[in-house]
Amino acid sequence: MSASVVTPELLTLEQASDLLNVGMRSLHRWSSIGKAPRPVKITPGRRGCVRWRRGELLAWIEQGCPDLREQPSK
């Protein structure tokens, strides 16, 4: 029986930056200014826990990493 590896749908800052092969500070900065997909806040408070959606990051990569500040609102 082969062991299957479960890929999380919500990624930590470290996991998301590894997926994109960029520094954690860069990803955090890009997300905060709207250049990259924003994380999901999963705990309340100013310093709450955040995670990035794997699917949103992969779709963003597939689109060529466009600057999301220039995208029309949905």
N, C-alpha and C positions, 0 to 999 in steps of 0.2 A: 504494500500500500504506500503510495507516495504522499508526502506531506504537502499540503497546499499552503501557500503563503497568502494571508489576507492583506489586501491593500486598503488602507484606511481612506475613507472619502473626505474626512476632515483632517487637514495637515497642520502641524505646529509650524511656527515660523521657521525653525531649522529644517523641517522636512520640505516645506514649500520652497525655501531658498535653495536647498539641494536639488529639488526637481528642476528649478530654473537655472541652476548653476550660477547663482549670483550671491553676493553677500547678504546676510540677514538685515543689516542696516539699509542696504539698497532696496530690498523688497519692502521693508517697513516704510521707508520714505516714499517709494513709488506708490504704494497703496494709500498712504495718507494724503497724497496730493491728487489721487485719482488717475494716475498714469497706468496703474496695474489693477487687477481685480482687488476689491476690498475684502478683508476678512469678515467672518461672522463672529459676533461677540456672543460667547456661550455662557458667560457669567456676568452678573451686574457689576456696576461700579466703574469708576474712572480707570482703574487698573485691572479691569476684568480680563478674563481669559479669552483669547481670540484664536480662531482657526481659519485656514483658507480652504475653500472647496476645490478638491482635486479637479473635478470636471470643468470648473470655470478657468482654472489655470491652464489645463490642456487645451480648451477651446481658444483661449487667448493666444497660446503658442501657435496653434493651427492657423489662426488669423494673421500671424506674423508679428505678434506683440504690438498691436496698435496702441497709440496713446488714447486711453479711454476718456480723457478730458475733451477730446475732439469728437466723440461719438454723440449722436442725438439721443436725447432722453427717451426712454420707453414709455 
